[in-house]
Amino acid sequence: MENTPSIGKPVSRLEGHLKVTGSAKYAGEYEAEDLLYGYVVNSTITKGKIKSIDTSEVKKMEGIIEVFTHDNRPSTAWFDFQYADMDAPPGTVFKPMKDNEIKYNGQPIALVVAETFEMARYAAKKINIVYEEETFETDLKSNLDQSRDPKKGLASMLKPPPPKPTGDFEKEYENSFVKIDSEFSHGTEHHNPMEMYASTVIYEGKDKLKIYDKTQGTINSQMYVANVFGLKMKNVQVIAPFVGGGFGSGLRPQHQLFMAVMASLALKRNVRVTLDRAQMYMIGHRPPTLQHTKFGADKNGKVNAIYHKATGETSRFEDYVEIVVNWANMLYPAENTLLEHEIVPLDVYSPLDMRAPGGSTGMHAIEVTMDEIAYKLNIDPVELRLINYSEIDKSSDKEYSSKELRNCYLQGAEKFGWSQRNPEPRSMKRGNKLVGYGMATGIWDANRIFGRAEAIMTADGKVEIKSAVTDIGTGTLTIMTQIAADELGLPIEDITFSYADSKMPFAPIQGGSFTTATVGPAVQNACQALNKKLFKKAKDLDNSFLKDVKFNEVEFKNGFIILKGQSDKKLDIKEIVKANDGKDIRTTNSAMPNPLTYGKKARAVHSAVFVEVEVDEELGTIELTRAVTAVAAGKIINPKTAESQILGGMIWGISKALHEETILDHNLGRYMNANLGEYHIPVHADIHDLQVIFVEENDKFVNDLGVKGVGEIGGVGMPPAITNAIFHATGKRIYDLPIHFDKLL
């Protein structure tokens, strides 16, 4: 088959057929002989102690194998650091069933293990538990007097604290021609992936385990299990080829993994533990956050003073933080800044990274504040952002490695028809609907970290690439195959990308939009190294025309090594493997940013978002009728999967702006809508015309592939764009998310 370049082509997901036919197996679907089922028992109080937990009657039930509680839990690691993981915030990691203390509502306090899932679930409801309740606090707004700076830890490297103050904010703000002072809030949000959290543990004897886990990091789960249970790393294998959504909820090992491994080791049996939907609301969330912005600008719209403060919740035992307030000065350079982020410890479980953590929160406040400046000065919102445009990240005083945001504004506005907007609020109508146009900017970090990959050429001339990286539905399998195909000069059909197995070369957790930029270069390096090995072996062949040829004088194409400019001078790669006695030719290689140069430039992906809303003039109901997102994200490996990511982010932004919120009853300390019937997310009827533009952007500084991530950028600009459009439609400025129709009546 003729091999043409694959990178840049809209290749359909290679695993798509398996998923749509139901052939793809998820963590809770793997078959195992004599499999036992565990069901988690959750605390019904929010804070206090377990006085007694009576399991005697339950243990007599037919089919019940064991009930684990803090009284009979097997011994595990002593030290806190042994429970940490790649995404652990500063503090003390929660240890399931460590003692009788209750730290939050829904805390796992027992595990019933039975011969069937139904029996385990039934028995779990029959356990008699007596509590000693204590006073608790779960309300962020009523505990602001407890706010403090977060503790710093290793997580601060990926989530840096706000930059130090610059200039004299108070003085410059007071002297500004325009002063905007606004306060914002959003409630708790939960990830709600379709696939339930599950772990199927296969006991292979002598404390050796094979684990099928729902996770965004196989090696992260492997390290956690080995450290907590005192096992050798090589005796713990974690596999997760298919993940039915994660959105950040799988970045940390969840407690069903601990429970399943604990039971399997204690009973020396195969065990599966699956959480139900309500229990999924007890494993982490986007924290409710309050924000205060004060922006000052001169009469021409140039922003000269920026104040941004965020206050979010965290648990009593870990200091979870997001990057909320760092973004404004990355986009709009001001000489005078004051940025603050505080947390309030409450009796809740630790929050957890949720798609575009901090970015979707902070950009809402920043971009609405910018919209207010635009209206105050009667300047077009796009023009205002161009007035404040900079090629420098002022927060670090570094030049961007690339920044095509200007073209995002121009191309997005043209595609959307922004010029047809009448700037006067309530001036545009369609029947009995008020029509509003709104826009906003998006920004997200373009990072990469350390990763490894292995390339193996087999006797038939085909290649297998291996990496422990997961594919959480983003298309990782497909784009890594495309990268390998182009580097090796082979058709996609001759490449197998094996992944999501902790026994494979190292890959970090999949999140932060850094997976392609991290694992892609590792795959690229492994393939280049394999080509060099093939070339060296080819030079040693009898009568080889390559004996006096240098590596840079050949190319790999269509399964041949070809002398550049002389297409008739070529050697079939299969002949090289054949001459190697049919043995595999393999290489394992790493990729990481150069520590001496990587920090010299700022790196980010940018977007411009334009939306149209219709608001019923009498009922206040809101409908987003169309939206355009223009994205500059470096080289796009696969436009089809990348567009899917941006569309998913846009829908998530619609959800954050108009639908999504978990309600916590502060009298009970319990989430009241822990189900998909009452936790509102968009359905098909809510989603209309969404369009994506990829603006060309060349950037060889971020990595040799020139790729940046697209997982988060699709969502960060949508909530403020929608909020701004609602103001344009109605003349009412809403600062709290989600926006419901009653706020417009």
N, C-alpha and C positions, 0 to 999 in steps of 0.2 A: 504494500500500500504506500502511495506517495506520502511522504512526510512533509507537511507544511507547518509553519510556526503556529503554535497553539496559544501562546500568551497573547491576550487581547481578544481572543475569540469567545463568543457566548456559549460555552460548552454546558450542556445539561448535566445535572448532578449524576455522578457515576453510580451512586447508591440509590438513586430515585426509584428505580423499579422495585428494589427490595422493600422500600418503605411503603409505596402505594399498594403493593400486593400483600403486605403483612408478613413478608418473609424476614424482615429485619427483626432481630431479637434484642429486647431491652433488658435492663438489669433484673427485673422481676419476672422474666419469662424463660430463663434458662432451666432446662430439665436436669434433675439430679436424682440419683437413686436414694430411696428412703429419706426424702427431704422433709425436714421439720419446718414449722411455720411459727414465727414469733410475732406477737402483737404488743405494742407499747402501751403501758398504762400511764396516763398523764395526770399531774396534780390538778385538783379542782380549786385550790386556793392560790393566792398570789404570793404570799409571804408567810413564813412561819416554820413549824417543824412537824414531822410525822411522829405522833406519839406511839402509834401502833399500826402495823399493817398485817392483817390476818389472812394468810393464804392457805390455811389448813384444809378448809372445805373444798377450795378450788383444786387443790392437788389430788383430791380423791375422785375428781370427775374423770370419766372415761376419755381417754385420748390426750389427757394433759401429761406432759413429760416433766416439766419443771417450771417453777416460777422464781425468777431472780429479782431480788430487792437489794437495798443497801445492807440488809442483814446477812445475806449469803452470797453477795457478789464476789466473784473470784478476784484475787489481788492483781492490781495493775501497777504501772509506773508510779513512782513517788513524786518526782520533780515536775514542776509546772512546764519547764521547757520541753519535756518529752511529749506533751500534749499539743504543742504548737504546730502550726502548719504554715504554708507559704503565704497565706493571706491573714494570718492572725494579727489583730491589733495589740497594742501594749496592754498589759494587765494579766489576769489569771484566766486561762482557758477553762471553760465549764467542763466538769468531769461527771458524766452521767452516773447517778446512784452512788456517788462517793460517800454520802452520809445522809442524815435525815433532814437536812436543811432545805427548805423551799425558797428559791430565789425569784421565781416568776411563774405566772399562771400558765399551765400546760406543760410544766417541766416533766420530763420522763422520770418516773419513779419506780417502775417495775416492768418486767418483760415476762409475758406468759408464752411458753413454748409448748406447742401441741402438734398433733399429727395432721391437723387441717387448719387452714387459716380461719375458717368459720368458728371452729371450736376455740381457738385461741382468742378470737375477738369476743365471743360469748363469755368465756371465763373471765376475761379482763374486767367485764362489767360487774362481776360478782365478788370481787375482792373487797374486803371490809377494811377501810382506812379511816383512822381517827387522827385529826390534825389539831395542832395548837396554833391558831392564827395570830398574826402580828399585823400592826398597822403598816400600810404600804402607800407608796406614791407612784402614780403612773402618768400624771398630767404634766406635760412640759410647761404649759403656759402658767400654771399656778406654782411652779417651782423654779422660776427664773432666778430667785435669790440664791439658789444652789449652783448656779453656773460657774464654770471655771475653765481655765486653759487645759487642753488635753495633755496627757503624758506623752512623751516622745519615746519611740522605739524603732525597731528595724523597719516597720511599716512606713515610717516617715520618709524613707528613701523614695518610695513610689508615691507617697501622698505627702508632699512637702508642706510644712506650715505656711501661713500667709507671709509674704515678704515683709520686711521691716518698713516702718513708715518712712516716707520721703517728703522733703520740703516742709511746708507748714500748712497742713490741710485746713485747719480752722480759720486761719487768717485769709487764705485764698478763697475758701468757700464763702465767707462773709462778704468778700469784695467782688464776688462773681456777678455778672450781669443777669444770669439765670440761675436760680437755686431750686433744685428738685429734692424733696425730702419724702420718702415713701417707705411703707412697711409691708412685708409680704409674708405669706405662710402657705405651707401645704401639709396635708395630713400624712399618716402612715400609709405606706403602699407595700404590697406583697407581690412576689415574683410570679406565682401561679403558672409554672410550666405545665404542659399537658401531662407529661409522664410523672407519676408519683415517685417519691424517693424510695428506693429499694436497694437492698444488698443481698445477693445470693452467695453464700460462702460454702465452698466445696472443701471438706476436710480430707486431705490427702495423706494423713498419717504423720506421726513424728512432728507435730506442730507445723506442718506445711499446708498452706492455704492457697486456693485459687478463688479469687473474689470477683464476681460480676457486680460492679457498683455504678450507681448513677452519680457521675462526678464530672467536673471540668478539669480534672488533673489526676491521671492514673498514678503518677509517681508521688504526688502529694498524698493521696490516700494510702499508698504503699508505705511511705515514710511514717505516716501517722500510726498505722496498724503495727508496724514493726517496733516503733518506739514505745507505744503505750503497752503492748502486750509482751515486750521483751523477746521478740522473734528476730531471727536473722533476716536481713533484707532479702536475700536470695530465696528465702522460703515463703515470701509473700508476693503473689502475683495478682495484680489488679487489672481488669479488662473492662473497657467501656466503649465498644465500637459505635454504638448508636445511643444518642442522648436526646430524649424528647423535650428539648428546651431546658435552659438553665438560667440564663439572664443574670448570672452572678450567684445564684443560690447554690451552685455546685462548686464554687471556688474553695470552700472549706469542707472538710469531711463532716457529714451530718451524723446525728446520733444513731440513726438506724444502722450505720456501718459499725459503730462501736458495739451496739447490742448484738448484731448478728455474729460478729467475730467472737465476742465474749461467750455467747451460747455455744457456738461451734467448738471452741477450744475446750470448754467445760464438759460438754456432752460427747465430744469426739464424733460429731454427726454433721451432716450437711444441714444448714439452716438458712432460711430466708426471712428477712424482716422488711415489711413494706408499710410505709406510712399512708394513712388515708388523707383525703383532701383537708379536713379540719386540722389534722396534725401537721400539715404542711405550713400552716400559719404560725407554727411555733419554732421555726428553724432560722429565722432572720427576716429582715424587712428593710425597706428604705425608711430612714428615720424622719419623723415629723420635724420640720425645720422652720424657724422664724428668721426673717431677714430684714435688715434696715439699710437702705441706701440713701446717700446724700451726694448728689453730683452737682458740681458747679461748672458753668460754661460762660464764655464771653459772648458778645452780641452776634458774632459770626458763627457760633455753634461749636467752637473749639473747646473741648472739655479740658478744664485745668485743675479740677479738684475731684477726687474720688474717695468716698467713704463707703465701705461695704462690710457689714457685720452679719454673721450667721450664728445661730444658736440651735443646736440639734440635740436629740436625746441619745443616751447610751445606756448600757447596763451598769449595774453596780460593780461588775467584776472585770469589764474590759472597757477601754477608752476607744470607741469607734469614732473615726472622723472621716469626712469626705473633703475633697478639694472643691469648695463652694465659692470662696471670695477671691481666689487668685486670678480669675479670668479677665476682669474688666481692663486691667492695665496691660494685659497681653494684647488686647485689641485696640484700646483707645489710650494712647500715651498721655499721661498727665504727670506733671512735675510734683504734684502734691497729693499724696495718698495716705490713707489710714485704713488698713484691712485687719479685721478681727474675726476669729472663729472660736466659739466657746461651746462646751458640752454640759449637759445636765444629767448626772447619773440618776437613773430611776429603776424601779423594780420591774424591769422588762428584760427579755432576752437581748443579747447583743444585736444591734443592727448589722446588716450585711450588704456588701456591694450589690447594687441593683442597676441594671443597664444605664450607662452614662452616670455613674454615681457622682454626685456633686455638680457635675456639668449641667445636667438638666434642671437641677435646683437653682444653681447660681445664675445661669444664663437667663432664666425667667426674670429674675429681679433686675439684672443688668440691662437687658434689652427692652423691658417695659419702661425703665427709667430713661433710657435713650429716646424712646418714643415720646415720652413726656417733654423732653427737651425740644424735640422736633416740633411738636405742636405749640409749645410756648413761644418759639422763635419763628413759627410759620415757615419752617424749612422742610422740604421733602425728606422723609425718613432715610431713603437711600442716599440722598445728597449729604445728609448729616454724617452718615458713616464714612462717606468718601472724604469729607472735610477732616475727619479724625483718623484717616487711614495712615498706616505706618508699616514699613518693612522691618521695623525693629520691635522686638518684644521688650517693652519698656520695663517690665517687672524684673528682667534679668540683664537689660541693656545688651542683648545679643541680637544679631541679625537672624532672620528666619532662613532656614536652609532652602525653603521655597515657600512662596505665598501667592496663590492665584485668586485670592478672595475678591479682588477688584473685578475680575472677569466673572466670578460667581454672581456678584451683584448685577453686572451688566447683562449677562446671558439669562440669568433667572428673571430679571425684570422684563426683558424682551419677550421671553417665552410666556410669561404670565399675563402680559398686557398691563403692566403697572402704570403706564402713561395714561391709561383711560380712567384712572382713579381721580375722583373729585375729593380733594383733601378735607372738605368740610364734613364733620360728623353728622350722621343722620341725613346726608344729602343724596344717598343712592338707595333706590328701592326697586323691588321686583314684585309686583302685585302687593300683597299685604306684608311682604318680608323686607326688613331693612337689610341692606347689603353692605358688608364691610370688607375692606382690603387691609391686610396687615403684613408686616415683614419683620424679620429678625436675622441676626447673625448667629452662626454656630461655630464652635471651636472645640477641638479635642486634641490631647497630646498624641504625637506620633513617636512612640517609643519602641525599643527592641531590647531584648535581654539575651541571655545565653541559651543556646539550643544545640542539639546534635542530631545527626541523621546517618544512616548506613545505606550504601548502595551495593547491590549484589547482581552481577551479570551471570546468568545461568547458561548451561550448555546450548540451549536453543536460541541464544542471542537476546533473550528477554531480560528485563531488569526489575528487581524488587527493591523498593525504597522502604526503609523502616524508620519510624519515629514513635515515641510514646505519646505524642500529641493526641488530644481528642478532637472530634468533630461534633460540635454542639448544635449542628444544623446550619452552620454558616457556609458550608461548601469547602471545608479544608481538604477533604479527601480529593476533591476534583482539582482544585487549584495547585495542590502539591504535585499531582500527577502531570498537570500542564507544565509546571516549572521543570520537572525532571525530563519530560519528553523533549522540550526545546533544548535543554542543555546537552542531552545525549544524542540528539538528532534521530529520535525514534518516534513512531506514531504512538498516540495515547494507548492504543490497544496492546502495545508491547510493554507497558509500564504497569506494575502493580504497586500501589501504595498501601503498605501494611502499617497500622497505627493503633493508638489507644490501648497499648499493652505495656505495663510497667517494666517488663523485661527488655523492652526495646530502648534505643538510645534516648537520653534525657531530653525531655521537653517540659517547660514550666506549665503552670495552670493556664487554661485558655480564658483570657479575659483582658480587659483594658485596651482592646483593639490592637494588641501587639503580636498576635499569633503568626500571621503571614510574614510580618517583618522580622520575626525571630526564627521560625522554623524554615521559612522559605529560603533564606540565605544558607542555612545548614544543608538543606537538600541540594541547593545550587553547588555548594562547595564539595559535597560528596560526589555529585555527578561529574564535576570537573576533575576531581581526583581519580575517578574511575576512568574517565577518558584518557588521562595521562598514563594510567597503568596499561590500558589497552594499547596506547600508542607505543609505549616502551616494549611491550611484548611483540607488537607488530614489527618493530625495527629489528628484532632478533630472529624473525622468521627467515628461512632460507630464501635467497634471491629476492628479498624485500626491497621494493623501490623506495622505501622510507628510510633506508640505512643512513643516508646523509641529509635527511630532512629534519628541520626543527619543528617543535610542536606548534608554534604559531604560524607555520606554513601550511597547516592542514585544517580541515573542517569536518565535523561529524554530521552526516546528513543521510537520511533514508536507510540507516543501518550500515553505512559505509564510512570508512576514513577516506577522505577525498583530498587530493592535492589542490590547493586553492588555484583557480584559474585553469585547471586542467581536469575537467570532469571525467575524462577517460582514464585518468590515473586514480584508481580507487581500490580499496581492499574491503571485502565483506567482513564485518565484525565477527560473524559466526566462525569464520576461518581461524580467527585469533583464539577463540575459546576452544575450538576443536584441537588446535595445536597445544593447548594447555591441558591436554589429556581429559578434556571435558569437565575439568574442575571449575567450580565457581570462582569468579574474580570479584573481590569485595574490598570495600574501604569504608571506614567510619570517620566522619569529620565533624568539626564544631564550627560554630559561627557566633560571634559576639561583637558588639561595637568596640571600636578602638578607644580605650580609656583616655588616651592622650589627646584625642581630637573631638570625640563625640560630644563633649559638653561645650564646645566652642560656639555652637549655633543653637538657636531655638528651633524646635521641631513641632509642627502642628498640622492638623488637617482642618480645613475651613469649609463653611457652607453659608449659603444665603437662602433663606426660606421665605416664600410668598404664599399667602393663603387668602381664600375668600370664604366668608361665612354669610349665612342668612339667619336673621333673628326675627321670629314672628313678633310683630309690633304689639299684639295684644297679649299673647301667651308667654312671651319671653323665651320660647324654645329655640335652641341653637343647633344649626346644622352646618358642618364644614362641607362646602360644595366642591371645592377644588384646591389643590396645593401644588406648588412647584418647589423642588429643592435642587439647587445647583451646588455641586460638591467638587472641591479640589483635594484629591487624596492621592497624589502621585500616580504611579503606574497602576492601571486597573488590570489585574491578571485575567479576570473573567467578568465581563460586563453583566452577564446574566445573574450570577450569584451575588455580585456586588450590588446590583440594582435591587435584588431581593432583600439584601441587608438594609439598604436605605429605606425601602418601602416599609419594612418591618419597624424600623426606627420611627418613621413618620407616623405610623399607626399608634405606636407606643406614645408618641408625643400628643396625639389626639386624645388618647386614653388619659394621660396625666392631666391634660388641660380641662377635660370635660366629663370624665367618668370615674376615675380610679381613686378609691380611698377606703382604708380599713378603719372601722369605727371601734374605739376602745371605750368600754364602760368603766369609768374611773372609780365607780363604787365597787365594782367587782374585780377590776384589773384584767378584764377578759375582752378579747376581740369578739364582737357581736355578729359580724357578717363573714365568718370564716367558711365561706362556700361560694361557688361560682353563680349561685342564684341571686345573691345579694351583694357580692363584690362586683361592681359593675365594670366591665371591660367592653370595648367596641365589638359589635357584631357586623355582619356583612352590610346590613342596612345603614350603618353609620359611616361607611367608607365609600367615597365617590371617586372623583377624578384625581389621582395622584400621579405626578410625573417627576422623573429624575433626570438631571443633566450631570454628566461627568465632564468637568472642565479640564482640559489638557494641562498637565503639570509634570515637569521633568525635575527629578531630584535624585541625584546619585550620592548625596551626602548621607541620607538616612540609611541606605544600604545599597548594595550593588544592583539589586532588582529595581530600586526606586519606588518601592511600595510603601504605602501608609495604610493604616487600618480604617475600615468603614463601619465597624460594628456599632459604635456609639454616635457618630456624627449625625446620623439621620434623625436622631430624637431630640438633640439638645436645643435646636432652634424652633421647634414646632410649638411648644407651650407659649412662649412669649409672642410668636407671630399670631397665634390664635387669639391671645388676650388683646393684642393691639388691634386686630381686626374687629373684635367685639366692641372695643371702644369706638372705632371708626364708624361702626354700624349704629351704635346706640348713644354715643356720647357719655357712657358710663364706664369709669375706669375701675376694674375689679382686680384686687391684689391677692386674693386667696384662691388657691386651687384645691379641688376642681371647681370650675365655675358651673353652677346650676342655674336653671332658669329663674328660680325664685329671687336670685340676686339682681335680676333685671326687671322685675315687676315694679 
